[in-house]
């Protein structure tokens, strides 16, 4: 009877150890995907700077090749994560901390989520008002019907 209990405990501990190794490997792979994503962002920035700096076609093709290489590395890591039975896009599984916080680039409504004065948006709320613009979207330039007005409210 003691042997069967011992065997059961051994098997359970081996399963826990294997699962722990898998979780650790998935965490490492997720970290690599995160780091490759940052490298990809930097490479895209380099591509943009090269393009706007009128770099030659050779330079642009070299940067594009590097972007493809990084994307392939990310895809291969995500395939490994999927093979280990994890969702490669999920931020975490039970027992793991978030490595990547999900960030939405824009709210679903397509409008800024915070208004002026909240500190989260660093741009004025411009609106497309057509030719004349809408009130409050741009300061007056002094062109138009009120261009002859003086600061004291009188006209010339």
DAGI-V556754 format. One record per backbone hydrogen bond with DSSP energy under -1.0 kcal/mol. CO is the residue of the C=O (numbers start at 0). NH is the residue of the N-H. E is the energy in kcal/mol with one decimal. If there is no record, write none. Layout:
# DAGI-V556754
((CO NH E) (CO NH E))
This chain:
# DAGI-V556754
((0 4 -1.8) (1 5 -2.3) (2 6 -2.6) (3 7 -2.3) (4 8 -2.4) (5 9 -2.4) (6 10 -2.6) (7 11 -2.3) (8 12 -2.5) (9 13 -2.3) (10 14 -2.2) (11 15 -2.4) (12 16 -2.4) (13 17 -2.6) (14 18 -2.6) (15 19 -2.5) (16 20 -2.3) (17 21 -2.4) (18 22 -2.6) (19 23 -2.4) (20 24 -2.5) (21 25 -2.7) (22 26 -2.4) (23 27 -2.3) (24 28 -2.5) (25 29 -2.8) (26 30 -2.1) (27 31 -2.3) (28 32 -2.5) (29 33 -2.4) (30 34 -2.7) (31 35 -2.8) (32 36 -2.2) (33 37 -1.9) (34 38 -2.2) (35 39 -2.6) (36 40 -2.3) (37 41 -2.2) (38 42 -2.1) (39 43 -2.6) (40 44 -2.2) (41 45 -2.2) (42 46 -2.4) (43 47 -2.4) (44 48 -2.6) (45 49 -2.5) (46 50 -2.6) (47 51 -2.7) (48 52 -1.4) (49 54 -2.8) (50 53 -1.5) (55 59 -2.0) (56 60 -2.8) (57 61 -2.2) (58 62 -2.2) (59 63 -2.4) (60 64 -2.5) (61 65 -1.9) (62 66 -2.2) (63 67 -2.4) (64 68 -2.4) (65 69 -2.4) (66 70 -2.5) (67 71 -2.3) (68 72 -2.1) (69 73 -2.4) (70 74 -2.4) (71 75 -2.4) (72 76 -2.2) (73 77 -2.4) (74 78 -2.1) (75 79 -2.0) (76 80 -2.2) (77 81 -2.2) (78 82 -2.4) (79 83 -1.6) (80 85 -2.0) (81 84 -1.6) (86 89 -1.1) (92 95 -2.2) (106 109 -1.3) (114 117 -1.4) (123 125 -2.1) (126 128 -1.2) (133 136 -1.7) (143 146 -1.5) (145 148 -1.5) (147 155 -1.1) (149 152 -2.2) (153 149 -3.3))
